[in-house]
Amino acid sequence: MSKPKVFEKPTGVKDYLPEAAAALRGIEFKVLQCMERWGYREIITPTLEYYDTVGVASSTEDKKLFKLLDRNGTTLVMRSDMTAPIARVVSSLLREHPFPLRLSYHANVFRAIEAEAGRDAEFFQTGVELVGDDSSESDAEVIALAVACLQAASVKEFKIALGHVGFLNGLFQEMLEGRPDAQRALKDCLMSRDYVGYRETIKALGLPAEVQKKLEGVLRLRGGQEICRLAQQVTHDPVAERAIAHLCEIWDVLKAYHVSEHVLIDLTMIGDFSYYTGMTFEGYAADLGFPVCSGGRYDNLLSQFGRPAPATGFALKTNRILEVVGKSASSATARRVLVAYTAEHREAALKEALALRSREGLMVETKLLDHKDGLKDKQPLDDGAFRVQGTVYQDVFEFVK
């Protein structure tokens, strides 16, 4: 392998130049503010975790983990999600804190497989975890909060697709009892949204016509509240029926939040982490094929850390939201100001710069001049601003002569 050039970086990681960085931070700031207003307090966990604890509990496939060894030969991982690290903290440092716990976070996470096919190996998440409440109210709360956060991030058009792992688990167990390989194959097709492959897999199983029709009918179970009624006609498996009932309860709460118009029920959806135990959801922005948020219920994860508790949450993929909203996401509306001065006026100029920096909405730069004639390259613009050495400033103060 040839030595990388000095300007090269590893596959799947990005540099964010000032405008993009400001826009990304703007998204994070607005979203974290929104979460705080809903009662969620921010938590920060380390980038590195032990493989044998958080790495295993994360349910991220081993091949997707970035691993390294510490000086003692212990295997570490770069966090691949935030849910497992927070479960560790809830079960240790927050062990004496009563439930429910409402926690928020912003962090970069790493997944090695994402470097393939032009995908990111490092990406940014801003999310919440609601720990200690197993009700449909808490599931609806995190979905409603996800809607509020997408709106706060200036995502104009989006839909939340809501599903439940119990529905497909129950349906496939009922229709394909004793055939785990067939169940897994159908789930894999749905996970990758390969609906043609899903139909072909069903046909290849040699099932009775009625069973085949019901399994193919799953692909039509996407829509509004009416999907709950249609799903009840497909299966009588108790696990699937409980899942449908739970989705109906969530929908009723979402209507009370006045956000149900942003949500559709999609019973073909399977969460991309194996620790999901109940409802799952994904948020899609118009004109972007990747989800900009995802979440769900994971009631078994915390037991791996010694403090069993139900939990639900979601993560916004803030770098993908940046692709949707662009530079308009920047919270910086500051006027750019230049204070130019000669050496004999340094004290007065820097005093003025300090005073200007105390004002809201100003970004102040200073420039030492080696002559007394002022800024020779200052060019006035039509909007009243000035261009100085290629940079546009809304105001220029000169302390010269």
C-alpha positions as CSV (number, residue, x, y, z in Angstrom):
1,M,0.0,0.0,0.0
2,S,1.4,3.4,-1.0
3,K,2.0,6.1,1.6
4,P,-1.0,8.6,1.7
5,K,-0.3,12.1,0.4
6,V,-0.2,14.8,3.1
7,F,-3.6,16.2,2.0
8,E,-5.4,12.9,1.9
9,K,-7.7,11.6,4.6
10,P,-9.2,8.1,5.2
11,T,-12.1,6.9,3.2
12,G,-15.5,7.8,4.6
13,V,-14.6,10.9,6.6
14,K,-15.0,14.6,5.8
15,D,-13.6,18.0,6.4
16,Y,-16.2,20.7,7.2
17,L,-15.2,24.1,6.1
18,P,-16.3,27.2,8.0
19,E,-19.7,27.7,6.4
20,A,-20.6,24.1,6.6
21,A,-19.3,23.8,10.1
22,A,-21.4,26.9,11.1
23,A,-24.5,25.3,9.5
24,L,-23.9,22.0,11.2
25,R,-23.4,23.7,14.6
26,G,-26.6,25.7,14.0
27,I,-28.6,22.5,13.5
28,E,-27.1,21.0,16.7
29,F,-27.8,24.1,18.7
30,K,-31.4,24.5,17.7
31,V,-32.1,20.8,18.2
32,L,-30.5,20.6,21.6
33,Q,-32.5,23.7,22.7
34,C,-35.7,22.0,21.5
35,M,-34.8,18.8,23.5
36,E,-34.0,20.9,26.6
37,R,-37.5,22.5,26.4
38,W,-39.0,19.0,26.5
39,G,-37.1,18.2,29.7
40,Y,-34.1,16.3,28.2
41,R,-30.7,17.1,29.8
42,E,-27.5,16.7,27.8
43,I,-25.0,13.9,28.6
44,I,-21.5,13.4,27.1
45,T,-19.8,10.0,26.9
46,P,-16.3,9.1,25.7
47,T,-15.4,8.3,22.1
48,L,-13.7,5.1,23.2
49,E,-15.4,2.3,25.0
50,Y,-14.5,-1.3,25.9
51,Y,-15.4,-3.8,23.2
52,D,-16.5,-6.4,25.8
53,T,-19.1,-4.0,27.3
54,V,-20.4,-1.3,25.1
55,G,-19.1,-2.8,21.8
56,V,-20.9,-6.1,22.3
57,A,-24.1,-4.5,23.7
58,S,-24.4,-2.0,20.9
59,S,-25.7,-4.8,18.5
60,T,-23.5,-3.3,15.8
61,E,-22.1,-6.1,13.7
62,D,-18.5,-6.9,14.5
63,K,-17.3,-6.0,11.0
64,K,-18.8,-2.5,11.4
65,L,-16.8,-1.6,14.5
66,F,-13.6,0.3,14.5
67,K,-11.3,-1.6,17.0
68,L,-8.0,-0.8,18.6
69,L,-5.8,-2.0,21.4
70,D,-4.8,0.0,24.5
71,R,-1.3,-0.4,26.0
72,N,-2.5,-3.4,28.0
73,G,-3.8,-5.2,25.0
74,T,-7.4,-4.7,25.9
75,T,-9.7,-4.2,22.9
76,L,-11.4,-0.9,22.6
77,V,-14.0,0.4,20.1
78,M,-14.9,3.8,18.8
79,R,-18.5,4.2,19.6
80,S,-20.8,3.0,16.8
81,D,-24.0,4.5,18.4
82,M,-24.9,6.4,21.5
83,T,-27.6,4.2,23.0
84,A,-25.3,1.6,24.5
85,P,-22.9,4.1,26.1
86,I,-25.9,5.9,27.7
87,A,-27.2,2.5,28.9
88,R,-23.9,2.0,30.6
89,V,-24.0,5.4,32.3
90,V,-27.7,4.9,33.4
91,S,-26.7,1.6,35.0
92,S,-23.6,3.0,36.8
93,L,-23.2,6.8,37.4
94,L,-26.9,7.4,37.3
95,R,-27.9,4.2,39.1
96,E,-29.3,6.1,42.1
97,H,-31.3,8.5,40.0
98,P,-35.0,7.6,39.8
99,F,-36.8,6.8,36.6
100,P,-37.9,8.1,34.2
101,L,-34.6,9.6,33.0
102,R,-34.7,12.0,30.0
103,L,-31.3,12.4,28.5
104,S,-30.1,14.1,25.3
105,Y,-26.7,14.0,23.5
106,H,-24.8,15.1,20.5
107,A,-21.8,13.1,19.3
108,N,-19.9,11.7,16.4
109,V,-20.1,8.0,15.9
110,F,-18.2,5.5,13.7
111,R,-19.1,2.5,11.6
112,A,-16.4,0.9,9.5
113,I,-18.8,-0.7,6.9
114,E,-20.2,2.8,6.1
115,A,-16.9,3.6,4.3
116,E,-18.1,1.3,1.4
117,A,-20.0,2.6,-1.5
118,G,-19.3,6.2,-0.7
119,R,-21.0,6.2,2.7
120,D,-19.7,7.9,5.8
121,A,-17.5,6.1,8.3
122,E,-17.9,9.0,10.7
123,F,-21.2,10.9,11.2
124,F,-23.0,13.1,13.7
125,Q,-26.0,12.3,15.8
126,T,-28.2,14.4,18.1
127,G,-30.7,12.4,20.0
128,V,-32.6,11.5,23.2
129,E,-33.2,8.5,25.4
130,L,-36.2,8.2,27.7
131,V,-35.4,5.5,30.2
132,G,-37.7,3.8,32.7
133,D,-41.2,4.2,31.1
134,D,-42.7,1.4,29.0
135,S,-45.9,3.1,28.1
136,S,-47.3,4.1,24.7
137,E,-47.2,7.7,26.0
138,S,-43.4,7.6,26.2
139,D,-43.1,6.2,22.7
140,A,-45.4,8.9,21.4
141,E,-43.5,11.5,23.2
142,V,-40.2,10.7,21.5
143,I,-41.9,10.6,18.1
144,A,-43.5,14.0,18.7
145,L,-40.2,15.3,19.9
146,A,-38.5,14.0,16.8
147,V,-41.1,15.9,14.7
148,A,-40.4,19.1,16.8
149,C,-36.6,18.6,16.4
150,L,-36.8,18.2,12.6
151,Q,-38.9,21.4,12.5
152,A,-36.4,23.2,14.7
153,A,-33.6,22.1,12.3
154,S,-35.6,23.8,9.4
155,V,-36.5,20.5,7.6
156,K,-39.6,21.7,5.8
157,E,-41.0,18.5,4.3
158,F,-40.7,15.1,6.0
159,K,-42.5,12.0,7.0
160,I,-42.1,9.7,10.0
161,A,-42.6,6.0,9.1
162,L,-43.8,4.0,12.2
163,G,-43.6,0.3,12.6
164,H,-43.3,-2.4,15.3
165,V,-41.0,-5.4,15.4
166,G,-43.6,-7.5,17.1
167,F,-45.9,-7.4,14.2
168,L,-43.6,-9.1,11.7
169,N,-42.1,-11.4,14.4
170,G,-45.6,-12.6,15.2
171,L,-46.9,-12.8,11.7
172,F,-43.9,-14.8,10.4
173,Q,-44.0,-17.1,13.4
174,E,-47.6,-17.8,12.6
175,M,-47.2,-18.2,8.9
176,L,-43.8,-19.8,8.8
177,E,-43.6,-21.8,12.1
178,G,-40.5,-23.9,12.3
179,R,-38.9,-22.2,9.3
180,P,-36.5,-19.7,10.9
181,D,-34.3,-19.4,7.7
182,A,-37.3,-18.4,5.7
183,Q,-38.3,-15.9,8.3
184,R,-34.8,-14.4,8.3
185,A,-34.7,-14.3,4.5
186,L,-38.0,-12.3,4.3
187,K,-36.8,-9.9,7.1
188,D,-33.5,-9.3,5.2
189,C,-35.5,-8.4,2.1
190,L,-37.7,-5.9,4.0
191,M,-34.6,-4.5,5.8
192,S,-33.0,-3.6,2.4
193,R,-36.4,-2.5,0.9
194,D,-36.0,-5.2,-1.7
195,Y,-39.7,-5.8,-2.3
196,V,-39.1,-7.7,-5.6
197,G,-36.9,-10.1,-3.7
198,Y,-39.5,-10.4,-0.9
199,R,-42.1,-11.5,-3.4
200,E,-39.7,-13.9,-5.1
201,T,-38.6,-15.4,-1.8
202,I,-42.3,-16.1,-0.8
203,K,-43.0,-17.8,-4.2
204,A,-39.9,-20.0,-3.7
205,L,-41.1,-21.2,-0.4
206,G,-43.9,-23.3,-1.9
207,L,-46.6,-22.0,0.5
208,P,-50.4,-22.5,0.3
209,A,-52.0,-19.8,-1.8
210,E,-53.8,-18.2,1.2
211,V,-50.6,-17.9,3.2
212,Q,-48.7,-16.5,0.2
213,K,-51.4,-13.9,-0.3
214,K,-51.2,-12.8,3.3
215,L,-47.5,-12.5,3.3
216,E,-47.5,-10.5,0.1
217,G,-50.2,-8.3,1.5
218,V,-47.8,-7.1,4.1
219,L,-46.3,-4.8,1.5
220,R,-49.6,-2.9,1.3
221,L,-49.7,-2.2,5.1
222,R,-48.5,1.4,4.8
223,G,-50.7,4.4,5.5
224,G,-52.7,6.1,8.2
225,Q,-54.6,4.9,11.2
226,E,-56.6,2.5,8.9
227,I,-53.6,0.3,8.7
228,C,-54.1,-0.9,12.2
229,R,-57.6,-2.2,11.2
230,L,-56.2,-3.9,8.1
231,A,-53.4,-5.5,10.0
232,Q,-55.8,-7.0,12.5
233,Q,-57.4,-8.9,9.6
234,V,-54.1,-10.4,8.5
235,T,-53.0,-12.2,11.7
236,H,-54.3,-13.6,14.9
237,D,-50.9,-14.2,16.5
238,P,-51.0,-12.7,20.0
239,V,-47.6,-11.1,19.6
240,A,-48.6,-9.4,16.4
241,E,-52.0,-8.4,17.9
242,R,-50.3,-6.7,20.8
243,A,-48.0,-4.9,18.5
244,I,-51.0,-3.5,16.5
245,A,-52.8,-2.5,19.7
246,H,-49.7,-0.7,20.9
247,L,-49.4,1.2,17.6
248,C,-53.1,2.2,17.8
249,E,-52.4,3.6,21.3
250,I,-49.4,5.6,20.0
251,W,-51.4,7.0,17.2
252,D,-54.1,8.3,19.6
253,V,-51.4,10.1,21.6
254,L,-49.8,11.5,18.4
255,K,-53.2,12.9,17.4
256,A,-53.3,14.7,20.8
257,Y,-49.9,16.1,20.1
258,H,-51.2,17.3,16.7
259,V,-48.4,15.7,14.8
260,S,-50.1,12.6,13.3
261,E,-50.2,14.3,9.9
262,H,-46.4,13.9,9.8
263,V,-46.6,10.1,10.6
264,L,-47.5,7.1,8.5
265,I,-47.7,3.5,9.8
266,D,-45.4,1.2,7.8
267,L,-45.6,-2.4,9.0
268,T,-42.9,-3.5,6.5
269,M,-40.3,-1.6,8.5
270,I,-37.7,-3.3,10.6
271,G,-35.3,-1.4,12.8
272,D,-31.6,-1.7,11.8
273,F,-30.5,-2.7,15.4
274,S,-31.3,-6.1,16.9
275,Y,-31.9,-4.6,20.3
276,Y,-35.2,-3.0,19.3
277,T,-38.1,-4.8,21.0
278,G,-41.2,-2.7,20.1
279,M,-42.1,0.3,18.0
280,T,-39.5,1.6,15.6
281,F,-39.5,4.7,13.4
282,E,-37.6,6.5,10.7
283,G,-37.9,10.0,9.4
284,Y,-37.5,10.8,5.7
285,A,-37.0,14.3,4.3
286,A,-38.3,15.1,0.8
287,D,-35.8,14.4,-2.0
288,L,-33.3,12.5,0.2
289,G,-33.2,8.7,0.0
290,F,-31.6,8.2,3.4
291,P,-33.4,8.6,6.7
292,V,-32.6,11.8,8.6
293,C,-33.7,10.3,12.0
294,S,-34.4,6.9,13.4
295,G,-35.4,5.4,16.7
296,G,-37.4,2.9,18.6
297,R,-38.0,1.0,21.9
298,Y,-35.3,-1.2,23.4
299,D,-36.5,-2.8,26.6
300,N,-33.8,-5.4,27.0
301,L,-30.5,-3.5,26.5
302,L,-30.1,-2.1,30.0
303,S,-30.3,-5.5,31.6
304,Q,-26.9,-6.2,30.0
305,F,-25.5,-3.5,32.3
306,G,-27.2,-4.8,35.4
307,R,-30.1,-2.3,35.7
308,P,-33.1,-3.7,33.8
309,A,-35.4,-1.0,32.6
310,P,-37.6,-0.2,29.5
311,A,-36.3,2.6,27.3
312,T,-37.1,4.4,24.0
313,G,-35.4,7.1,22.0
314,F,-34.2,8.4,18.7
315,A,-31.2,10.0,16.9
316,L,-31.2,12.7,14.3
317,K,-28.5,12.3,11.7
318,T,-27.4,15.9,11.7
319,N,-24.9,15.7,8.8
320,R,-27.7,14.3,6.6
321,I,-30.0,17.1,7.7
322,L,-27.2,19.5,6.6
323,E,-27.6,18.0,3.1
324,V,-31.3,18.9,3.2
325,V,-31.2,22.4,4.6
326,G,-27.8,23.5,3.4
327,K,-26.1,26.6,4.6
328,S,-29.4,28.2,5.7
329,A,-29.1,26.0,8.9
330,S,-26.4,28.3,10.2
331,S,-27.4,30.1,13.4
332,A,-24.8,32.7,12.7
333,T,-26.5,35.9,11.3
334,A,-23.6,38.0,12.6
335,R,-22.4,41.1,10.8
336,R,-18.8,40.8,10.0
337,V,-16.8,43.8,11.1
338,L,-13.2,44.9,10.5
339,V,-11.2,47.2,12.8
340,A,-8.1,48.4,11.0
341,Y,-5.4,50.4,12.8
342,T,-1.8,51.7,12.8
343,A,0.6,51.0,15.7
344,E,0.1,54.3,17.3
345,H,-3.7,53.8,17.5
346,R,-3.5,50.2,18.7
347,E,-4.9,50.8,22.2
348,A,-7.9,52.8,21.0
349,A,-8.6,50.4,18.2
350,L,-8.5,47.3,20.3
351,K,-10.7,49.0,22.9
352,E,-13.3,49.6,20.2
353,A,-13.0,46.0,19.0
354,L,-13.6,44.8,22.5
355,A,-16.7,47.0,22.9
356,L,-18.0,45.8,19.5
357,R,-17.6,42.2,20.5
358,S,-19.8,42.7,23.6
359,R,-22.7,43.4,21.2
360,E,-25.0,40.7,20.1
361,G,-24.7,39.7,16.4
362,L,-21.3,41.1,15.6
363,M,-18.2,39.1,14.5
364,V,-15.2,41.4,14.8
365,E,-11.7,41.0,13.2
366,T,-8.7,43.3,13.7
367,K,-5.9,44.2,11.2
368,L,-2.7,46.1,11.9
369,L,-1.7,48.4,9.1
370,D,1.9,49.4,8.2
371,H,0.9,52.7,6.8
372,K,-1.1,55.8,7.8
373,D,-3.3,56.0,4.6
374,G,-5.9,53.5,5.7
375,L,-7.1,50.5,3.8
376,K,-5.9,51.0,0.2
377,D,-7.7,47.9,-1.1
378,K,-11.2,48.7,0.5
379,Q,-13.9,48.4,-2.2
380,P,-17.4,49.6,-1.5
381,L,-20.2,47.3,-2.5
382,D,-23.8,48.1,-3.6
383,D,-25.4,46.9,-0.4
384,G,-23.2,49.2,1.8
385,A,-20.7,46.5,2.7
386,F,-17.0,46.5,1.8
387,R,-14.6,44.0,0.3
388,V,-11.1,44.0,1.8
389,Q,-8.5,41.6,0.3
390,G,-11.3,39.3,-1.0
391,T,-13.3,39.3,2.3
392,V,-16.7,41.0,2.6
393,Y,-17.3,43.1,5.8
394,Q,-20.6,44.8,6.6
395,D,-18.7,47.5,8.6
396,V,-15.1,48.8,8.6
397,F,-13.6,51.0,11.3
398,E,-10.2,52.6,10.6
399,F,-7.9,54.0,13.3
400,V,-5.2,55.7,11.2
401,K,-3.3,59.0,10.8
